[in-house]
């Protein structure tokens, strides 16, 4: 079951990373005016943050599918990053919602729903990911190869005794 969850997580990260890299290309071909506006409006964000993050997801997904030891560290860093973003989103939403009440009328019920969704997706999911990948750490340890001279063979011993 654990390997299946790792496989699904790797596949999701691979799909999100590939989709994140191909989304701007497809957006440019099908909605050129909108895509060019977004790319020029978000110039520093797009090449500096978005593309490296999508590439990171793609590489981490491939590493998880191959059960590489470096992928464990990468996915742990991803969960910590997601947890920090979630905590910042929750705190900023709750601090700014009374300030922006005149601009956007957010009712109490909608505010509770937004808090629940942010807390579930960006706080509980990363904490669960950190705990799960902490338990499956032995699956990602690289097999240590022993040096060839450490292997004992009766054939080599017989050859030298002759």
C-alpha positions in Angstrom: 0.0 0.0 0.0 2.8 2.4 0.8 4.5 1.8 -2.5 1.2 2.5 -4.3 0.8 5.8 -2.4 4.4 6.8 -3.3 3.6 5.9 -7.0 0.4 8.0 -7.0 2.3 10.9 -5.4 5.1 10.6 -7.9 2.6 10.4 -10.8 0.7 13.5 -9.5 3.8 15.5 -9.1 4.9 14.4 -12.6 1.6 15.4 -14.1 1.5 18.7 -12.3 5.1 19.5 -13.3 4.5 18.5 -16.9 1.2 20.4 -17.0 2.8 23.4 -15.5 5.5 23.4 -18.1 3.1 22.8 -21.1 0.3 25.1 -19.9 2.0 28.3 -21.0 2.8 26.8 -24.4 -0.7 25.6 -25.0 -2.1 28.9 -23.6 0.0 30.9 -26.0 -1.3 28.9 -29.0 -5.0 28.9 -28.0 -5.4 32.2 -26.1 -2.5 34.3 -27.4 -3.9 37.7 -26.3 -4.7 36.5 -22.8 -1.4 34.5 -22.4 0.8 37.4 -23.6 -0.9 39.8 -21.2 -0.3 37.4 -18.3 3.3 36.8 -19.3 4.1 40.5 -19.6 2.1 41.4 -16.5 3.8 38.7 -14.4 7.2 38.9 -15.9 9.4 38.5 -12.8 7.1 35.9 -11.3 6.9 33.6 -14.4 10.5 32.9 -15.3 11.9 33.2 -11.7 9.3 31.3 -9.7 6.8 29.5 -11.9 9.0 27.7 -14.4 11.6 26.5 -11.8 8.8 25.3 -9.5 7.1 23.4 -12.4 10.5 21.9 -13.3 11.1 20.9 -9.6 7.7 19.1 -9.5 8.5 17.3 -12.8 12.0 16.1 -11.6 10.7 15.2 -8.1 7.8 13.2 -9.7 10.3 11.2 -11.8 12.5 10.6 -8.8 9.6 9.4 -6.7 8.6 7.0 -9.5 12.1 5.7 -9.5 12.4 5.6 -5.7 15.6 7.6 -5.7 17.0 8.7 -2.3 17.3 12.4 -3.4 13.6 12.4 -4.2 12.8 11.8 -0.6 14.6 15.0 0.4 13.0 16.9 -2.4 9.4 15.8 -1.5 10.1 16.6 2.1 11.2 20.1 1.1 8.0 20.3 -1.1 5.8 19.5 1.9 7.6 22.0 4.1 7.2 24.7 1.4 3.5 23.8 1.0 3.0 24.0 4.8 4.7 27.4 5.0 2.6 28.7 2.1 -0.6 27.3 3.8 0.2 28.9 7.1 0.9 32.2 5.4 -2.3 32.0 3.4 -4.4 31.2 6.4 -2.9 34.0 8.5 -3.0 36.6 5.7 -6.6 35.7 4.8 -7.8 36.0 8.4 -5.9 39.2 8.9 -6.9 40.9 5.7 -10.6 39.8 5.5 -11.7 42.5 8.0 -9.7 45.1 6.2 -11.1 44.2 2.8 -14.7 43.8 4.0 -15.7 47.0 2.3 -14.2 45.8 -1.1 -15.3 42.2 -0.9 -18.2 41.2 1.2 -17.2 37.8 2.6 -19.9 36.4 4.9 -19.1 34.4 8.0 -20.1 31.1 6.4 -18.0 31.7 3.3 -15.1 32.7 5.5 -15.4 29.5 7.5 -15.5 27.4 4.3 -12.4 29.2 2.9 -10.6 28.6 6.2 -11.5 24.9 6.2 -10.4 24.4 2.6 -7.1 26.3 3.1 -6.5 24.4 6.4 -7.2 21.0 4.8 -5.3 21.5 1.5 -2.4 23.6 2.7 -1.9 22.6 6.3 -3.2 19.1 7.0 -2.2 17.6 3.7 1.5 18.7 4.0 1.6 17.5 7.6 0.2 14.2 6.5 2.8 14.0 3.7 5.6 14.8 6.1 4.5 12.1 8.4 3.9 9.5 5.7 7.2 10.1 3.9 8.9 10.1 7.3 7.6 6.5 7.9 8.6 5.3 4.4 12.1 6.6 4.6 13.7 3.1 4.5 12.2 2.6 1.0 14.3 5.4 -0.3 17.7 4.5 1.1 20.1 3.6 -1.6 21.5 0.1 -1.4 25.1 0.3 -0.3 27.3 -1.7 -2.5 30.1 -3.6 -0.8 33.5 -3.4 -2.3 34.4 -6.4 -4.6 37.3 -7.5 -2.4 34.9 -7.9 0.6 33.1 -10.8 -1.1 34.3 -14.2 0.0 34.3 -17.0 -2.5 35.4 -20.6 -2.0 36.6 -20.7 -5.7 39.1 -18.0 -5.2 40.4 -19.7 -2.0 40.8 -23.0 -3.8 42.7 -21.4 -6.6 45.2 -19.9 -4.2 45.7 -23.1 -2.2 46.8 -25.1 -5.2 
